[in-house]
Amino acid sequence: ALDDRRILAIVTNYGVEQDELVVPVKHLRGHGAQVSVAAVDADGIRTLVGDRDPGETVRPDLTLDDVDPAAYDLLLVPGGTL
């Protein structure tokens, strides 16, 4: 069980593959983990589908500057596009 586990996903604000961010975050949250998504800035994260088509825009929970690494149990680094 992932109850009370704190997970940090770090991404850029453009180019992360949609399914590599959205799917694991949804899955982890669905199993009780507290997942925070951090990006370079507070603007929306513009994901891509198939490395080129626009995907969902995801709101980050915090910026990388605001991250306290000691507050998390696991780091998730979703893939991006070339």
PATISE-372768 format. One record per atom (N, C-alpha, C): residue number from 1; residue in one letter; atom name; x, y, z. Coordinates in pm, 1 decimal. Layout:
# PATISE-372768
SITE    n  res  atom        px        py        pz
SITE  NUM    A    CA         X         Y         Z
...
//
This chain:
# PATISE-372768
SITE    n  res  atom        px        py        pz
SITE    1    A     N      84.4    -119.3       0.0
SITE    1    A    CA       0.0       0.0       0.0
SITE    1    A     C      87.9     124.3       0.0
SITE    2    L     N      39.9     224.3     -65.1
SITE    2    L    CA     115.9     348.9     -77.0
SITE    2    L     C      62.6     458.7      13.8
SITE    3    D     N     -27.1     423.6     104.7
SITE    3    D    CA     -82.5     524.1     194.8
SITE    3    D     C      29.1     599.0     266.4
SITE    4    D     N      14.8     728.4     269.4
SITE    4    D    CA     108.5     817.8     337.5
SITE    4    D     C     246.3     827.4     272.2
SITE    5    R     N     265.5     765.8     157.8
SITE    5    R    CA     391.6     782.7      85.4
SITE    5    R     C     384.8     913.7       9.2
SITE    6    R     N     490.9     991.1      16.0
SITE    6    R    CA     497.2    1119.8     -54.5
SITE    6    R     C     589.5    1104.8    -173.7
SITE    7    I     N     534.7    1134.2    -290.4
SITE    7    I    CA     607.8    1117.3    -415.4
SITE    7    I     C     615.1    1251.1    -487.0
SITE    8    L     N     732.4    1281.9    -538.9
SITE    8    L    CA     753.2    1405.3    -613.0
SITE    8    L     C     782.3    1372.2    -758.4
SITE    9    A     N     702.3    1427.2    -849.0
SITE    9    A    CA     728.1    1416.4    -992.7
SITE    9    A     C     786.1    1549.6   -1038.3
SITE   10    I     N     900.7    1546.3   -1105.7
SITE   10    I    CA     961.5    1670.0   -1155.1
SITE   10    I     C     961.6    1668.4   -1307.5
SITE   11    V     N     921.5    1782.2   -1365.3
SITE   11    V    CA     910.7    1792.5   -1510.8
SITE   11    V     C     945.7    1933.7   -1556.8
SITE   12    T     N     964.6    1947.5   -1687.1
SITE   12    T    CA     974.6    2079.5   -1747.7
SITE   12    T     C     833.0    2126.1   -1779.3
SITE   13    N     N     818.1    2249.9   -1818.8
SITE   13    N    CA     684.6    2301.8   -1849.1
SITE   13    N     C     640.7    2273.1   -1992.4
SITE   14    Y     N     728.8    2215.6   -2073.0
SITE   14    Y    CA     689.7    2181.6   -2210.0
SITE   14    Y     C     764.2    2056.8   -2255.5
SITE   15    G     N     689.9    1963.9   -2313.9
SITE   15    G    CA     753.4    1852.1   -2380.8
SITE   15    G     C     748.4    1719.0   -2309.7
SITE   16    V     N     696.6    1714.5   -2188.3
SITE   16    V    CA     686.1    1584.8   -2121.8
SITE   16    V     C     577.3    1503.6   -2192.4
SITE   17    E     N     603.3    1376.9   -2213.5
SITE   17    E    CA     505.6    1289.1   -2277.7
SITE   17    E     C     385.8    1271.9   -2183.6
SITE   18    Q     N     267.8    1301.1   -2233.9
SITE   18    Q    CA     146.5    1302.6   -2151.4
SITE   18    Q     C     130.1    1174.7   -2068.6
SITE   19    D     N     138.1    1058.5   -2133.4
SITE   19    D    CA     113.0     933.3   -2061.9
SITE   19    D     C     221.7     898.5   -1961.5
SITE   20    E     N     338.6     958.1   -1974.5
SITE   20    E    CA     445.2     930.8   -1878.9
SITE   20    E     C     432.9    1016.6   -1753.4
SITE   21    L     N     346.9    1118.0   -1758.8
SITE   21    L    CA     318.1    1200.0   -1640.8
SITE   21    L     C     179.9    1167.8   -1585.3
SITE   22    V     N      78.6    1180.0   -1668.0
SITE   22    V    CA     -60.2    1169.5   -1622.1
SITE   22    V     C     -93.5    1029.5   -1570.7
SITE   23    V     N     -53.6     926.4   -1643.4
SITE   23    V    CA     -89.6     789.2   -1605.5
SITE   23    V     C     -26.3     747.3   -1472.6
SITE   24    P     N     105.5     762.0   -1453.5
SITE   24    P    CA     161.1     720.3   -1324.7
SITE   24    P     C     110.5     803.5   -1207.3
SITE   25    V     N      91.0     934.5   -1227.8
SITE   25    V    CA      40.1    1018.4   -1118.4
SITE   25    V     C     -99.7     971.9   -1077.9
SITE   26    K     N    -185.2     946.9   -1175.2
SITE   26    K    CA    -320.8     899.3   -1145.7
SITE   26    K     C    -316.1     763.8   -1074.9
SITE   27    H     N    -233.0     673.9   -1122.7
SITE   27    H    CA    -220.4     540.6   -1063.4
SITE   27    H     C    -171.0     548.8    -918.6
SITE   28    L     N     -66.9     626.1    -896.8
SITE   28    L    CA     -11.1     638.7    -762.0
SITE   28    L     C    -111.1     702.0    -666.0
SITE   29    R     N    -178.7     807.4    -709.9
SITE   29    R    CA    -280.5     870.5    -625.7
SITE   29    R     C    -394.6     773.9    -597.5
SITE   30    G     N    -431.4     694.4    -696.6
SITE   30    G    CA    -537.6     596.2    -679.7
SITE   30    G     C    -504.5     488.3    -577.9
SITE   31    H     N    -375.7     469.6    -551.6
SITE   31    H    CA    -332.0     371.5    -452.8
SITE   31    H     C    -289.5     436.4    -320.9
SITE   32    G     N    -330.1     560.5    -301.2
SITE   32    G    CA    -311.6     624.3    -171.7
SITE   32    G     C    -190.2     712.5    -154.6
SITE   33    A     N    -105.5     722.3    -255.4
SITE   33    A    CA      13.8     806.5    -242.7
SITE   33    A     C     -23.9     954.0    -254.1
SITE   34    Q     N      53.4    1036.5    -187.2
SITE   34    Q    CA      39.6    1181.3    -199.4
SITE   34    Q     C     143.6    1226.0    -302.6
SITE   35    V     N      95.8    1258.7    -422.9
SITE   35    V    CA     186.0    1293.1    -532.6
SITE   35    V     C     182.9    1443.1    -557.5
SITE   36    S     N     300.5    1503.3    -559.1
SITE   36    S    CA     315.1    1644.1    -595.1
SITE   36    S     C     389.1    1651.6    -727.7
SITE   37    V     N     342.5    1739.9    -815.1
SITE   37    V    CA     407.9    1761.3    -943.9
SITE   37    V     C     477.1    1897.2    -938.7
SITE   38    A     N     608.4    1896.8    -959.9
SITE   38    A    CA     686.6    2020.6    -958.0
SITE   38    A     C     741.5    2047.8   -1097.7
SITE   39    A     N     735.7    2174.3   -1136.4
SITE   39    A    CA     786.6    2216.1   -1267.3
SITE   39    A     C     876.0    2337.9   -1249.9
SITE   40    V     N     939.8    2376.3   -1357.9
SITE   40    V    CA    1031.9    2489.5   -1355.4
SITE   40    V     C     961.6    2615.7   -1306.6
SITE   41    D     N     842.0    2641.8   -1358.0
SITE   41    D    CA     765.8    2757.5   -1310.9
SITE   41    D     C     620.3    2717.7   -1288.4
SITE   42    A     N     541.1    2810.4   -1238.6
SITE   42    A    CA     403.4    2781.2   -1197.7
SITE   42    A     C     304.5    2777.3   -1313.6
SITE   43    D     N     350.2    2809.2   -1434.4
SITE   43    D    CA     262.6    2799.9   -1551.2
SITE   43    D     C     226.4    2653.8   -1575.8
SITE   44    G     N     125.2    2631.5   -1655.8
SITE   44    G    CA      83.7    2495.6   -1686.8
SITE   44    G     C     192.8    2415.3   -1756.0
SITE   45    I     N     188.4    2285.7   -1736.7
SITE   45    I    CA     280.6    2193.1   -1801.6
SITE   45    I     C     213.4    2146.7   -1930.5
SITE   46    R     N     270.0    2182.6   -2043.2
SITE   46    R    CA     213.2    2146.0   -2173.7
SITE   46    R     C     270.6    2011.3   -2215.3
SITE   47    T     N     188.6    1907.2   -2204.4
SITE   47    T    CA     233.7    1773.6   -2240.1
SITE   47    T     C     217.9    1749.7   -2389.8
SITE   48    L     N     283.9    1645.7   -2437.0
SITE   48    L    CA     274.9    1606.0   -2577.2
SITE   48    L     C     230.6    1460.4   -2586.4
SITE   49    V     N     168.2    1426.9   -2698.5
SITE   49    V    CA     128.5    1289.9   -2729.2
SITE   49    V     C     208.4    1247.2   -2851.4
SITE   50    G     N     278.3    1136.0   -2839.4
SITE   50    G    CA     359.2    1089.9   -2952.0
SITE   50    G     C     471.6    1184.4   -2987.1
SITE   51    D     N     521.3    1254.3   -2890.4
SITE   51    D    CA     634.2    1346.8   -2905.3
SITE   51    D     C     606.6    1469.6   -2990.8
SITE   52    R     N     480.4    1489.3   -3036.8
SITE   52    R    CA     458.6    1607.2   -3121.2
SITE   52    R     C     320.1    1668.2   -3111.4
SITE   53    D     N     217.9    1587.4   -3084.8
SITE   53    D    CA      82.0    1641.5   -3078.8
SITE   53    D     C      52.8    1697.1   -2940.1
SITE   54    P     N     -18.2    1809.5   -2932.3
SITE   54    P    CA     -51.4    1867.1   -2801.5
SITE   54    P     C    -133.3    1769.8   -2716.7
SITE   55    G     N     -98.6    1763.8   -2589.9
SITE   55    G    CA    -172.1    1681.2   -2494.5
SITE   55    G     C    -236.4    1769.2   -2389.4
SITE   56    E     N    -265.3    1709.7   -2275.2
SITE   56    E    CA    -326.5    1782.9   -2164.5
SITE   56    E     C    -230.3    1888.3   -2110.2
SITE   57    T     N    -288.4    1993.4   -2055.2
SITE   57    T    CA    -210.1    2089.0   -1977.6
SITE   57    T     C    -231.9    2054.4   -1830.9
SITE   58    V     N    -123.4    2032.8   -1759.6
SITE   58    V    CA    -128.3    1991.2   -1619.6
SITE   58    V     C     -78.3    2106.2   -1533.5
SITE   59    R     N    -149.5    2136.7   -1427.7
SITE   59    R    CA    -106.7    2241.3   -1333.7
SITE   59    R     C      -7.5    2182.5   -1233.9
SITE   60    P     N     110.1    2241.6   -1222.6
SITE   60    P    CA     203.6    2193.7   -1120.5
SITE   60    P     C     154.4    2231.5    -981.1
SITE   61    D     N     190.1    2149.3    -884.7
SITE   61    D    CA     155.5    2177.8    -745.5
SITE   61    D     C     252.3    2277.3    -683.3
SITE   62    L     N     374.7    2279.3    -735.2
SITE   62    L    CA     476.8    2370.5    -684.9
SITE   62    L     C     586.9    2383.6    -789.5
SITE   63    T     N     677.0    2478.5    -766.7
SITE   63    T    CA     790.5    2495.2    -857.2
SITE   63    T     C     910.8    2420.1    -800.8
SITE   64    L     N    1008.1    2396.1    -886.5
SITE   64    L    CA    1128.6    2327.3    -841.1
SITE   64    L     C    1198.3    2404.2    -729.8
SITE   65    D     N    1192.8    2537.1    -734.8
SITE   65    D    CA    1254.4    2619.0    -630.0
SITE   65    D     C    1188.3    2598.3    -494.2
SITE   66    D     N    1061.6    2555.8    -493.2
SITE   66    D    CA     987.4    2538.0    -368.1
SITE   66    D     C     997.6    2397.4    -310.1
SITE   67    V     N    1066.0    2307.7    -377.1
SITE   67    V    CA    1072.9    2167.8    -334.6
SITE   67    V     C    1165.0    2151.8    -213.8
SITE   68    D     N    1117.1    2076.9    -114.7
SITE   68    D    CA    1199.3    2033.6      -1.9
SITE   68    D     C    1224.9    1883.8     -21.7
SITE   69    P     N    1341.8    1846.0     -72.0
SITE   69    P    CA    1367.0    1705.2    -103.8
SITE   69    P     C    1345.8    1610.3      14.0
SITE   70    A     N    1369.4    1656.8     134.4
SITE   70    A    CA    1354.5    1570.9     251.7
SITE   70    A     C    1209.2    1534.0     279.7
SITE   71    A     N    1116.3    1602.8     215.1
SITE   71    A    CA     974.1    1578.6     240.7
SITE   71    A     C     917.0    1463.7     157.5
SITE   72    Y     N     998.6    1400.4      73.7
SITE   72    Y    CA     947.0    1299.3     -18.5
SITE   72    Y     C    1017.0    1164.9      -0.5
SITE   73    D     N     942.0    1058.8     -30.5
SITE   73    D    CA     993.5     922.5     -21.3
SITE   73    D     C    1045.8     870.3    -154.7
SITE   74    L     N     996.6     928.9    -264.7
SITE   74    L    CA    1029.8     877.7    -397.1
SITE   74    L     C    1030.1     991.4    -497.4
SITE   75    L     N    1119.1     983.5    -594.7
SITE   75    L    CA    1126.3    1081.8    -702.2
SITE   75    L     C    1082.5    1014.9    -832.0
SITE   76    L     N     985.4    1075.0    -900.3
SITE   76    L    CA     937.0    1027.3   -1029.9
SITE   76    L     C     982.7    1126.4   -1136.0
SITE   77    V     N    1055.3    1077.3   -1236.1
SITE   77    V    CA    1103.9    1163.7   -1343.6
SITE   77    V     C    1045.1    1111.7   -1475.3
SITE   78    P     N     929.1    1165.3   -1515.6
SITE   78    P    CA     866.9    1121.4   -1640.6
SITE   78    P     C     953.2    1159.3   -1760.5
SITE   79    G     N     941.8    1081.2   -1866.4
SITE   79    G    CA    1017.6    1107.3   -1987.9
SITE   79    G     C     960.2    1222.4   -2068.4
SITE   80    G     N    1039.0    1270.8   -2159.5
SITE   80    G    CA     997.8    1382.8   -2243.0
SITE   80    G     C    1012.0    1350.3   -2389.9
SITE   81    T     N    1023.0    1453.3   -2466.1
SITE   81    T    CA    1034.8    1437.5   -2610.2
SITE   81    T     C    1172.2    1483.5   -2655.9
SITE   82    L     N    1214.3    1436.1   -2769.7
SITE   82    L    CA    1345.5    1473.9   -2822.6
SITE   82    L     C    1337.6    1603.0   -2898.6
//
